[in-house]
Amino acid sequence: MAIITLTTDWGIKDHYLASVKGSILKAIPNANIIDISNEIDSFDTYQASYVLESAYINFPDNTIHIIGVNTDASLEQPHIAVKCCNQYFIGADNGIFSIMFADKEIEIVELEIIQDNDKYTFSSKDVFVKAAQHIVEGKEFSKLGNIRDSIRKAMTFAPVIEMDDNNITIIGKVIYVDRYENAITNISSKLFDEYVGNKNFNINFHSFDEITEISKSYLDVPAGEICVLFDSNNLLEISMNQGNAKSLLGLKVDTRVRVNILR
């Protein structure tokens, strides 16, 4: 049974989601359709990349992921299919693939698929479903179109390391806020361990600078207290046990977070 996931900004009010699911089932009657998220903020490829990257690693080989975010095609961002980690990803080359697969080996094909109509506003239904059908039917991946050797690069902010005579500082930022208002940063546990190790540190954002411990669980601190831990993706997360970190701490995407390492 083919597994096809959807990551979109369509929401559930309109017909878009149902139309694509119906088209998938027409083309691939035994498809198992999984919604990763249909509540991505409109056109937000950075948010979509975080959500999909967090999810796809849990799916089996040959899963097909349709990305319905910012899908209009142009010469600069054509429709492409990408094979990575024995899974397939179909969307527009709008930068999302460069964020998800920055350090991974990928195969890329620029799609050459003839639509059944002359409307070009719903490529997820009219193009991406056909690409998924091609893959499910076992046809050669490269026959979807023209093989490419590069993808569009998105501008991203990687953590910065600052050093002076007394301190080392990791400067990152919030990249995602989940429905519990936990704020996830781009500071990985690998980077943290590399620079912090067993040294003393404090974590600072806005006017908060008294965080000196990394928790293993939200319950390591009393209800209503700030909790900093590494999430399931090994990224530094700022949360509040049974509270709302975003609202109460003034956190949002792009908020700067500093880890000050004391020598």
VONUBA-964569 format. One record per residue (C-alpha): residue in three letters; residue number from 1; x, y, z. Coordinates in steps of 0.05 Angstrom, whole numbers, plus 5000, padded with zeros to 4 digits. Example, Ala and Ser with C-alpha at 12.3 -4.5 7.8 and 13.67 -1.06 7.14 Angstrom:
2
{r ala&k 1&px 5246&py 4910&pz 5156}
{r ser&k 2&px 5273&py 4979&pz 5143}
END
This chain:
263
{r met&k 1&px 5000&py 5000&pz 5000}
{r ala&k 2&px 5028&py 5068&pz 4979}
{r ile&k 3&px 5037&py 5119&pz 5035}
{r ile&k 4&px 5027&py 5191&pz 5013}
{r thr&k 5&px 5033&py 5249&pz 5061}
{r leu&k 6&px 5008&py 5321&pz 5055}
{r thr&k 7&px 5042&py 5382&pz 5084}
{r thr&k 8&px 5002&py 5444&pz 5064}
{r asp&k 9&px 4977&py 5513&pz 5082}
{r trp&k 10&px 4906&py 5498&pz 5058}
{r gly&k 11&px 4872&py 5491&pz 5125}
{r ile&k 12&px 4808&py 5451&pz 5128}
{r lys&k 13&px 4754&py 5503&pz 5113}
{r asp&k 14&px 4760&py 5502&pz 5037}
{r his&k 15&px 4756&py 5447&pz 4984}
{r tyr&k 16&px 4830&py 5444&pz 4970}
{r leu&k 17&px 4848&py 5387&pz 5018}
{r ala&k 18&px 4789&py 5344&pz 4998}
{r ser&k 19&px 4802&py 5356&pz 4924}
{r val&k 20&px 4873&py 5332&pz 4928}
{r lys&k 21&px 4855&py 5271&pz 4971}
{r gly&k 22&px 4801&py 5253&pz 4921}
{r ser&k 23&px 4850&py 5261&pz 4863}
{r ile&k 24&px 4900&py 5216&pz 4898}
{r leu&k 25&px 4848&py 5162&pz 4910}
{r lys&k 26&px 4826&py 5165&pz 4837}
{r ala&k 27&px 4897&py 5156&pz 4813}
{r ile&k 28&px 4920&py 5109&pz 4869}
{r pro&k 29&px 4859&py 5074&pz 4898}
{r asn&k 30&px 4896&py 5038&pz 4953}
{r ala&k 31&px 4935&py 5099&pz 4977}
{r asn&k 32&px 4943&py 5111&pz 5051}
{r ile&k 33&px 4939&py 5186&pz 5057}
{r ile&k 34&px 4971&py 5217&pz 5120}
{r asp&k 35&px 4963&py 5290&pz 5139}
{r ile&k 36&px 5028&py 5315&pz 5168}
{r ser&k 37&px 4999&py 5385&pz 5174}
{r asn&k 38&px 4949&py 5427&pz 5135}
{r glu&k 39&px 4956&py 5487&pz 5182}
{r ile&k 40&px 5023&py 5515&pz 5158}
{r asp&k 41&px 5021&py 5591&pz 5157}
{r ser&k 42&px 5007&py 5615&pz 5086}
{r phe&k 43&px 5068&py 5611&pz 5041}
{r asp&k 44&px 5114&py 5597&pz 5100}
{r thr&k 45&px 5165&py 5549&pz 5071}
{r tyr&k 46&px 5210&py 5554&pz 5133}
{r gln&k 47&px 5154&py 5530&pz 5178}
{r ala&k 48&px 5136&py 5476&pz 5129}
{r ser&k 49&px 5208&py 5452&pz 5125}
{r tyr&k 50&px 5213&py 5446&pz 5201}
{r val&k 51&px 5147&py 5408&pz 5207}
{r leu&k 52&px 5161&py 5360&pz 5150}
{r glu&k 53&px 5234&py 5349&pz 5169}
{r ser&k 54&px 5211&py 5331&pz 5239}
{r ala&k 55&px 5161&py 5280&pz 5213}
{r tyr&k 56&px 5189&py 5246&pz 5151}
{r ile&k 57&px 5245&py 5210&pz 5188}
{r asn&k 58&px 5191&py 5168&pz 5222}
{r phe&k 59&px 5161&py 5142&pz 5156}
{r pro&k 60&px 5181&py 5078&pz 5120}
{r asp&k 61&px 5220&py 5074&pz 5055}
{r asn&k 62&px 5184&py 5095&pz 4991}
{r thr&k 63&px 5136&py 5142&pz 5026}
{r ile&k 64&px 5116&py 5200&pz 4981}
{r his&k 65&px 5110&py 5270&pz 5011}
{r ile&k 66&px 5069&py 5322&pz 4974}
{r ile&k 67&px 5085&py 5394&pz 4995}
{r gly&k 68&px 5028&py 5442&pz 4982}
{r val&k 69&px 5061&py 5507&pz 5005}
{r asn&k 70&px 5080&py 5564&pz 4957}
{r thr&k 71&px 5072&py 5518&pz 4897}
{r asp&k 72&px 5067&py 5566&pz 4839}
{r ala&k 73&px 5119&py 5547&pz 4787}
{r ser&k 74&px 5165&py 5595&pz 4750}
{r leu&k 75&px 5232&py 5591&pz 4714}
{r glu&k 76&px 5265&py 5607&pz 4781}
{r gln&k 77&px 5226&py 5556&pz 4822}
{r pro&k 78&px 5200&py 5500&pz 4778}
{r his&k 79&px 5164&py 5439&pz 4804}
{r ile&k 80&px 5212&py 5384&pz 4824}
{r ala&k 81&px 5214&py 5315&pz 4856}
{r val&k 82&px 5270&py 5297&pz 4904}
{r lys&k 83&px 5292&py 5229&pz 4927}
{r cys&k 84&px 5326&py 5229&pz 4995}
{r cys&k 85&px 5335&py 5176&pz 5050}
{r asn&k 86&px 5295&py 5126&pz 5007}
{r gln&k 87&px 5234&py 5172&pz 5007}
{r tyr&k 88&px 5204&py 5219&pz 4955}
{r phe&k 89&px 5186&py 5293&pz 4961}
{r ile&k 90&px 5145&py 5332&pz 4910}
{r gly&k 91&px 5137&py 5407&pz 4910}
{r ala&k 92&px 5162&py 5473&pz 4882}
{r asp&k 93&px 5236&py 5489&pz 4884}
{r asn&k 94&px 5224&py 5549&pz 4930}
{r gly&k 95&px 5281&py 5536&pz 4979}
{r ile&k 96&px 5246&py 5485&pz 5023}
{r phe&k 97&px 5288&py 5427&pz 4999}
{r ser&k 98&px 5354&py 5463&pz 5013}
{r ile&k 99&px 5332&py 5474&pz 5085}
{r met&k 100&px 5311&py 5402&pz 5097}
{r phe&k 101&px 5368&py 5368&pz 5059}
{r ala&k 102&px 5427&py 5415&pz 5070}
{r asp&k 103&px 5475&py 5359&pz 5088}
{r lys&k 104&px 5442&py 5300&pz 5053}
{r glu&k 105&px 5452&py 5265&pz 4987}
{r ile&k 106&px 5393&py 5275&pz 4941}
{r glu&k 107&px 5369&py 5260&pz 4871}
{r ile&k 108&px 5330&py 5316&pz 4835}
{r val&k 109&px 5284&py 5315&pz 4775}
{r glu&k 110&px 5250&py 5376&pz 4746}
{r leu&k 111&px 5179&py 5354&pz 4731}
{r glu&k 112&px 5153&py 5351&pz 4660}
{r ile&k 113&px 5081&py 5331&pz 4669}
{r ile&k 114&px 5024&py 5351&pz 4622}
{r gln&k 115&px 4962&py 5374&pz 4659}
{r asp&k 116&px 4892&py 5353&pz 4640}
{r asn&k 117&px 4868&py 5425&pz 4640}
{r asp&k 118&px 4894&py 5495&pz 4625}
{r lys&k 119&px 4887&py 5520&pz 4697}
{r tyr&k 120&px 4953&py 5531&pz 4732}
{r thr&k 121&px 4931&py 5550&pz 4802}
{r phe&k 122&px 4926&py 5481&pz 4835}
{r ser&k 123&px 4990&py 5445&pz 4819}
{r ser&k 124&px 4986&py 5400&pz 4880}
{r lys&k 125&px 4925&py 5367&pz 4849}
{r asp&k 126&px 4941&py 5374&pz 4775}
{r val&k 127&px 5016&py 5359&pz 4775}
{r phe&k 128&px 5040&py 5331&pz 4842}
{r val&k 129&px 4988&py 5275&pz 4844}
{r lys&k 130&px 5010&py 5252&pz 4775}
{r ala&k 131&px 5082&py 5251&pz 4798}
{r ala&k 132&px 5062&py 5210&pz 4858}
{r gln&k 133&px 5024&py 5161&pz 4813}
{r his&k 134&px 5086&py 5153&pz 4769}
{r ile&k 135&px 5128&py 5134&pz 4829}
{r val&k 136&px 5076&py 5087&pz 4858}
{r glu&k 137&px 5070&py 5050&pz 4792}
{r gly&k 138&px 5144&py 5034&pz 4796}
{r lys&k 139&px 5165&py 5076&pz 4736}
{r glu&k 140&px 5236&py 5102&pz 4733}
{r phe&k 141&px 5244&py 5164&pz 4777}
{r ser&k 142&px 5287&py 5200&pz 4726}
{r lys&k 143&px 5231&py 5194&pz 4674}
{r leu&k 144&px 5190&py 5245&pz 4712}
{r gly&k 145&px 5229&py 5300&pz 4675}
{r asn&k 146&px 5298&py 5329&pz 4670}
{r ile&k 147&px 5352&py 5309&pz 4719}
{r arg&k 148&px 5381&py 5368&pz 4757}
{r asp&k 149&px 5444&py 5374&pz 4800}
{r ser&k 150&px 5423&py 5432&pz 4844}
{r ile&k 151&px 5364&py 5463&pz 4881}
{r arg&k 152&px 5345&py 5533&pz 4899}
{r lys&k 153&px 5381&py 5556&pz 4962}
{r ala&k 154&px 5341&py 5590&pz 5017}
{r met&k 155&px 5372&py 5642&pz 5061}
{r thr&k 156&px 5377&py 5612&pz 5131}
{r phe&k 157&px 5406&py 5636&pz 5197}
{r ala&k 158&px 5455&py 5587&pz 5228}
{r pro&k 159&px 5477&py 5596&pz 5300}
{r val&k 160&px 5536&py 5643&pz 5308}
{r ile&k 161&px 5594&py 5632&pz 5356}
{r glu&k 162&px 5623&py 5694&pz 5389}
{r met&k 163&px 5687&py 5692&pz 5431}
{r asp&k 164&px 5723&py 5741&pz 5476}
{r asp&k 165&px 5774&py 5735&pz 5532}
{r asn&k 166&px 5723&py 5714&pz 5584}
{r asn&k 167&px 5664&py 5681&pz 5549}
{r ile&k 168&px 5640&py 5641&pz 5490}
{r thr&k 169&px 5569&py 5656&pz 5466}
{r ile&k 170&px 5525&py 5615&pz 5420}
{r ile&k 171&px 5475&py 5661&pz 5387}
{r gly&k 172&px 5414&py 5626&pz 5357}
{r lys&k 173&px 5341&py 5642&pz 5346}
{r val&k 174&px 5271&py 5613&pz 5353}
{r ile&k 175&px 5252&py 5578&pz 5288}
{r tyr&k 176&px 5184&py 5549&pz 5307}
{r val&k 177&px 5130&py 5555&pz 5360}
{r asp&k 178&px 5084&py 5495&pz 5369}
{r arg&k 179&px 5011&py 5493&pz 5391}
{r tyr&k 180&px 5032&py 5488&pz 5465}
{r glu&k 181&px 5072&py 5553&pz 5454}
{r asn&k 182&px 5138&py 5518&pz 5463}
{r ala&k 183&px 5193&py 5556&pz 5427}
{r ile&k 184&px 5242&py 5513&pz 5387}
{r thr&k 185&px 5309&py 5543&pz 5369}
{r asn&k 186&px 5362&py 5526&pz 5317}
{r ile&k 187&px 5413&py 5508&pz 5371}
{r ser&k 188&px 5426&py 5434&pz 5366}
{r ser&k 189&px 5448&py 5389&pz 5423}
{r lys&k 190&px 5511&py 5372&pz 5382}
{r leu&k 191&px 5531&py 5445&pz 5379}
{r phe&k 192&px 5513&py 5456&pz 5452}
{r asp&k 193&px 5555&py 5396&pz 5474}
{r glu&k 194&px 5613&py 5417&pz 5431}
{r tyr&k 195&px 5620&py 5486&pz 5462}
{r val&k 196&px 5589&py 5479&pz 5531}
{r gly&k 197&px 5610&py 5410&pz 5554}
{r asn&k 198&px 5616&py 5411&pz 5629}
{r lys&k 199&px 5625&py 5487&pz 5633}
{r asn&k 200&px 5578&py 5534&pz 5670}
{r phe&k 201&px 5529&py 5571&pz 5626}
{r asn&k 202&px 5467&py 5614&pz 5625}
{r ile&k 203&px 5414&py 5621&pz 5572}
{r asn&k 204&px 5389&py 5690&pz 5555}
{r phe&k 205&px 5330&py 5716&pz 5515}
{r his&k 206&px 5297&py 5784&pz 5523}
{r ser&k 207&px 5311&py 5800&pz 5597}
{r phe&k 208&px 5313&py 5728&pz 5621}
{r asp&k 209&px 5383&py 5705&pz 5638}
{r glu&k 210&px 5376&py 5659&pz 5698}
{r ile&k 211&px 5370&py 5593&pz 5662}
{r thr&k 212&px 5430&py 5552&pz 5681}
{r glu&k 213&px 5406&py 5480&pz 5673}
{r ile&k 214&px 5381&py 5436&pz 5617}
{r ser&k 215&px 5322&py 5393&pz 5637}
{r lys&k 216&px 5306&py 5323&pz 5614}
{r ser&k 217&px 5231&py 5331&pz 5621}
{r tyr&k 218&px 5179&py 5386&pz 5629}
{r leu&k 219&px 5165&py 5357&pz 5698}
{r asp&k 220&px 5235&py 5372&pz 5722}
{r val&k 221&px 5210&py 5441&pz 5741}
{r pro&k 222&px 5148&py 5462&pz 5780}
{r ala&k 223&px 5085&py 5482&pz 5743}
{r gly&k 224&px 5091&py 5552&pz 5715}
{r glu&k 225&px 5168&py 5551&pz 5715}
{r ile&k 226&px 5212&py 5560&pz 5654}
{r cys&k 227&px 5239&py 5494&pz 5627}
{r val&k 228&px 5295&py 5489&pz 5576}
{r leu&k 229&px 5309&py 5421&pz 5544}
{r phe&k 230&px 5328&py 5387&pz 5479}
{r asp&k 231&px 5267&py 5364&pz 5440}
{r ser&k 232&px 5258&py 5299&pz 5401}
{r asn&k 233&px 5295&py 5331&pz 5343}
{r asn&k 234&px 5354&py 5349&pz 5389}
{r leu&k 235&px 5340&py 5424&pz 5384}
{r leu&k 236&px 5341&py 5470&pz 5444}
{r glu&k 237&px 5269&py 5484&pz 5466}
{r ile&k 238&px 5245&py 5538&pz 5513}
{r ser&k 239&px 5180&py 5519&pz 5547}
{r met&k 240&px 5140&py 5528&pz 5610}
{r asn&k 241&px 5113&py 5470&pz 5650}
{r gln&k 242&px 5038&py 5472&pz 5642}
{r gly&k 243&px 5044&py 5543&pz 5616}
{r asn&k 244&px 5051&py 5583&pz 5551}
{r ala&k 245&px 5122&py 5603&pz 5538}
{r lys&k 246&px 5106&py 5644&pz 5476}
{r ser&k 247&px 5054&py 5688&pz 5509}
{r leu&k 248&px 5084&py 5694&pz 5578}
{r leu&k 249&px 5157&py 5702&pz 5557}
{r gly&k 250&px 5145&py 5743&pz 5494}
{r leu&k 251&px 5176&py 5691&pz 5449}
{r lys&k 252&px 5164&py 5687&pz 5374}
{r val&k 253&px 5198&py 5664&pz 5311}
{r asp&k 254&px 5265&py 5701&pz 5302}
{r thr&k 255&px 5272&py 5718&pz 5376}
{r arg&k 256&px 5347&py 5715&pz 5391}
{r val&k 257&px 5370&py 5664&pz 5442}
{r arg&k 258&px 5440&py 5667&pz 5472}
{r val&k 259&px 5478&py 5613&pz 5508}
{r asn&k 260&px 5533&py 5646&pz 5548}
{r ile&k 261&px 5589&py 5598&pz 5566}
{r leu&k 262&px 5631&py 5618&pz 5626}
{r arg&k 263&px 5704&py 5602&pz 5626}
END
